Amino acid sequence: MRPRTRRLAVLGIAAAFAVTLATPALADPSTDPSSAPGGGERAAKVCARLPQIEARADKVLARLQAGEDTPGSVAFTKKRAERARANGNTDLATALDSRAKARQDMIPVLQKKKAGLPKAKEWCAAHGNGK
């Protein structure tokens, strides 16, 4: 796996994981925010990282959805697969097709996680940034 691809995968998973950490705090919206505990050290760390998580999700989504001239995009990977197939390298073409599919599948996951960030920000604001 190329370092850029590995980094993209790790950062995407890290962003999803960080949003997931904030999700249990949002599980019961019927709880009165004034009586609910803040969440402690872990919640404070997640709340502090929300701006970076949002920026990273935007950056990764922009790269994945970019055109075929942008390295790391789905279109770029598909173009490389077509070129490899045209040159007779079917093994590389198959691997690149799999990589393009994995990247394509990552887009809706990141969009869903990004859609949950405003709720996490609301929770953080209502609970003093998790403190």
N, C-alpha and C positions, 0 to 999 in steps of 0.2 A: 504494500500500500504506500502510495506517495506521501511524503510528509504533509503536503498541503491538504490532501484528502483526509489524512488521519487527523490533522488539526481541525478541519471543518467538522468531522464527525464528533470529535471529543467536545468541541465547543458547543455544537448543537445539542449534544446529550447533556452537557453541563447546564445549558440554558433551560432545557426541559426539566432537569432535576431541580434546579433552583425554583422554578415556578411550582413544581410539584410539592416542594417543601412548604410553600405558602398556602397550598390548597387545603390542608386539614384545618387551618385557621379559618377558612371561609366556609367550612362544611355546614355550619349551623347558622344561617343568617337570622333566625328568629331570636337569637341571644342578644340581649341588650348590650351594646358596646360599652356603656358606662359601668356595667357590673362584671364584664368579662375580664379575665386577667390579660395582661399585655402579651404574654407569650415567651418572655424570657430572652436569654442571650441568642438562641438560635433564630428566633423571629427577628430580633434586631439586626442580625447579620444579613438575613434575607432581605429585609426592608432596605438596608443600606446598599445592597447590590442591585436592587430593581432598576435603577437608571442604566447601569452597565449591561444588565441582561436585556433590556429593551433595545439598547443601541446595538448589541451584538446580534440579536434576532433580526433587526432591520438590515444589518450588514450582510448576514448570511442569506436572508431571503432575496435581497437585491442581487447578490452574486448568483444564486441558484437560478433565478428567473431572468438573468441577463441574456444577451444574444450570443451567437456562436463565436464572437470575437473575444469573449471574456473567459479566461481560464477559470475552471471550477463550475461553470454553468452547466445546466443539463444539455443545452444546445451544443456547447463546445464539446462535451463528452460524446454526444451522438455523432457529431461531425468527425471526431477522431475515430470512432468506430467505423463509420462509412469509409474513411480513408484507409484504415487497416484492412477492411474487407476488400476494397478495390485493389490493394497491394497483395492480396492473397494470404494475409495473416489472420486466419479465422479465429485462432485462439485469443489473440489480443482483442479482436472485434467482439468476441463473446464476453470477455472480461469487461470491456468498456461499455457494452450494452447493459450488463448487470450493474455497473457503477452508475450509469445514467438512470436506470430504473430506481436504484436506491436513493439517488438524489431527488428524483421526481417524487418518490414516496415521502421524502422528508419535508417537502413544501407544505402539505396540508397539516402535518403534525406541528411544525413551527408556527403556522398561522393560527392554529387552535391555541397553542400555548401563549402566543402573543396576544390573542383576544382575551385571555384570562388575566393579563397584567393589570388592566385598570381596576379590576376587583381587588387584586392584591394591594395596589396602591391605596385604594379606599380603606382597606382593612388596616394598613400601616398608619394611615392618617388618623383613623378613628382610635387607634391604640397607641398613639405616641411613638410611632415607628417601632413597634414591637417591644418597647421598654416597659 
